[in-house]
Amino acid sequence: MGPPESADRPDRGRERAAALDGLRRLAALERDHPERSALREYVIGEYMSYARYIAGRFQHRGESPEDLEQVAYVGLVKAVDNYDPAYRTSFLTYATPMIAGEIKRHFRDTTWDVHVPRRLQELSAALRPAEEHLNQTLGRDPTMTELAEHLEATPEEIVDALEAAAVYSTASLDVPVTQSDGEGATLGELLGADDPAFGMVVDRETLKPLLADLGERDKRILLMRFFRGMSQADIGDELGVSQMQISRLLTQILGRLREAVER
């Protein structure tokens, strides 16, 4: 649904033209000009309905419409105060990202249940778009290192951002819930213990593309050693080399993988 159309009110076109003329006159007036205050108030009032329209696009994110409108008005005021007809762009084209940006900053700064540094908030918001972009570009899920490079961050910051995303919205452990058998319990009583396998997920996902880049012989050696449980001597017999050569090859392969993971 788009913004209110001029057809809804026959004189809307004349009012919008008058508002645009007011914007041009406002830009030409000195800051201390006696007419500036009243003209500024008039122009802002003419565009408040558009600010409310922008606010309405964010109304399903849990904030009250009244609060969002107040934030949108702040963005509108900034747009009116900073617009210059010399920009050679329409006022709405200039004002729309400014109003929307003000609302987005409001969500970023005030709707986190736990205080999180601004840098981590921004990274948390950028993670999903970055993952989708890299997934399409690479044809696979990106590694932690690739995500970090794309977002100009360190792998440690990416991990922190993933953890920060989990505290955007919190719930009390004492919140009552109903189980499938009809019995009541609190949320805290239903929380399970940490699964030690979770700690291996990042390492496993990081290793996937590195293993895919190995040569066929190296892949075969790792398969026999770590998935089939074969000894180095048995691997050497199957490949027609000595156990000592297999030991050296394993050391080299694992060393390259470790270096790539830590890079």
Buried (B, 14 or more C-beta within 10 A) or exposed (E): EEEEEEEEEEEBEEEBEBBBEBBEBBBEBEEEEEEBEEBBEEBBEBBBEBBBBBBBBBEEEEBEEEEBBEBBBBBBBBBBEEBEBEEEEEBBEBBBEBBBEBBBBBBBEEEBEEEBEEEBBBBBBBBEEBBEEBEEEEEEEBBBBBBBBBBEBEBEBBEBBBEBBEBBEEEEEEEEEEEEEEEEEEEEEEEEEEEEEEEEEBEEBBBEBBBEEBEEEBBBBBEBBEEEEBEBEBBBBEBEEEBEBBBEBBEEBEEBBEEBBEE
